[in-house]
Amino acid sequence: MAEAGRQARNGTAGWIARLAGTLLLALLLAYLIGLIGFIQSLEKKAPAALAPADGIVVLTGTPERLSEAMGLLDSGKAKRLLVSGVNPEVTREELRAALKADQALFDCCVDLDWRAENTIGNAIETATWAQENAMQRLIVVTSAYHLPRALRELQSAMPEAELTGYPVFQDQVRLNDWWAYPGTAKLLVSEYTKYLVSFARTYLAPPVPGS
């Protein structure tokens, strides 16, 4: 009887181990399929046409993002620009000089946010800024690989806003042949994982209309 019981327990343990292995493999396969789909969905070039909006928000991270956002402001795509996530040690004048921005345009139409420390913070500060300035249509400027998560967070923070993404590209991030470049592959895996976390968080805690 003892031997039979031991065999039964071993059989049950083996079945559980096989089931766990199968589930783990299925999750890994789903993750890889999702990762490939995520990368394929990323914008590979800037939009050919961009309708004017009430405001522009750029999420800091690379110089290219800031330059593109200033270019959109200068070309009249919106009347105000928010630079969200500025390093607290960087002054307004230092940022303007680094961007080589027109003094008058920068002084009149560029707002800086020193509070945001991550994408969630960017979304919160942007929602506050948009509400204070009665803005409903925003152009969101950030890196192409970061844009899906940024739009997800901003839409959650301001569900009634109309958001248009403007992807920015860096030479060192090779989206077309990403698998051949370990640095790009690692970056995209990290960003996709963060996107999944963001998706789950915003899905489980959906925005309240009018909030």
N, C-alpha and C positions, 0 to 999 in steps of 0.2 A: 504493500500500500504506500509506504514511504517513497519507494522508487517511482511508483506511478505518479504520485503527487509532485515529485521533483521534476519528472519529465513534463508533466502538464504545465508547471510553472516556467520551465525552460522554453516550452513551446510558445506560451503566451508572451514571454519576454522577447523571444525571437520575432514573433509576429509584430509586436509593438515597435521593435527596432526597424524592421523592414518598412512598416508604415511610416515611421518618422523619416526614414531615408527617402522614401518616395515623395513625401510631402516637401521635404527640403529640396529635392531635385526639381519638383514642380515649381516651387517658389523661385528658385534660381533661374529656371527657364523663363518664367513669367517676367522676372526682373530684366533679363537680357533682352527679351522681345520688347519690353517697354522702353528700355534704354535706347535700342536702335530706332524705335518709333519716335522717341523724344528728339533724338539727334536729327533724324530726317525731317522733322517738323520745324526745325530752327530756320529762321530766315537766313538766306545766303547772300542777300544784297539789300541795300537800303531801298525804300519805296520810291518808285519813279515820281509819284505825285503825292502830295500831302496837303490835306485840307487845313485851313487855318483853325486854330483852337483858341480857347480862352487863356490858356496858360501852358507852359512847358515845365516839366520837372525832370531834372537829371540826377541820377543816383551816382554818387562819386565812386571811384574805383580805379579808373584809368584816365590819363590826360585826353585820350581820344573822345571819351564821352563828353567831357566839358567843352572841348572844341566844337564838336558837332552841335551841342545844345546852343552855344553862343551863336553859331552860324544860323541856326533856325530862328533864333530871336532876331538877329540882325536882318534876316530876309523877310521879317514880318509875319512869321507863322503864328505868333502870339504876341501879346503885349507885355507879359511878364514871365520871368523865369525863376524857378526855385532850384537852387543847388542844395540837395539834401545829403547830409552826412559829411559835412566839412570837418576836417581835423580841427579840434578846438585850439590848437597852437597856431593855426594859419589865420592871419588877419584878412579882413576884406580887401585891403589894398594889395597885400601879397598875392592873393588869388587873382585879382584883376591884372596885376603885372605879369603873373605867370601865364595868363591866357592872352596877354597882349590885347585885351578888350578895350573898346572905345570907352573913354572915361565917362562921357555923358550918358551913353547907353547903359553902362554898368551901374552908374549911380541912380538912374531913374527907374530901372526896370528889372534889376537882379536882386533877389532875396536869398539870404543864406541861412541854412539850418545847421547848427552845430550840435544838435541834440542826438540825432539818429546815429545809432551804432551798428545797425544791421538792416536787413530788408524790411522786417516788421516795423522797426522804428521809422524807416523811410516812409512807409505807408501811413503810419499814424501822423507824422509831421506833415505829409502832403495833404492828407484829408483836412487837417486843421487849417493849413494855408489856403486850400481851395475854398473852404467854407468862409473864411474871413474875407476872401476876395470875390465871393459869389461866382465861383467858376464851376462849370459843369463839364466842359470838354477840355481834356488835357492830352498833351503829347508826352509820352513817357520815354525818356532817352536812357538807355543802358546797353551793356554788351549783349550781343545776340543770344549767347548761351544763357544769360541771366534774365532775359526778357520774360519768358513764360512765368517764372516764379515771381518776378516783380509785378507783373500784371495781376497775377493771382492775389497777391497780398494787397495791392492797392484797390482792386475791385472789392475785396472783402471789407476793407476799411471805409470805402466810399461806394456803396453798391449802386447808387443812382447816377454816378458819373459816367461819362462816355470817354473811354480811354483808347488812345491810339498808340501802339508801340512803334518806336523808332530804333531799330537795331544798329549797334555800333560794332565795328569789326577791328580786330587787332591782327597784325601780320603774324604774330607768334601763336595765335590760336587758329589752327587749320581745320576748319569745319568740314571741308570736302573730303579730305583724306585723313580723318582724325585717328583711325586705327594704326596708322603708320608713324604717329608721333606720340610717344609715351606721355609727354607733358600735357598735350591736348586731351588725350584719352583719360588721363587721371582727373583733369579738370572737369570733363564732361560727366564722368561717373559720379564725382562729388556733387556736381550741380543737379544731376538727375535725382540723386538720393535726397538732397535738400528739397527739391521740388515735390517729391513724394510726401515728405514730412509736411510741407506747406499745404499740399492738397488735402491730406488727411485732417490736418488741424482746422483748416477753413471749412471743410466739408462737415466735420462733426460740430463745428460752432459757426453755422452760417450767419451772415450779416442780417441785421434787422432793418428792413426798409425804412428809410427816413432817419436812421441813426447817424 
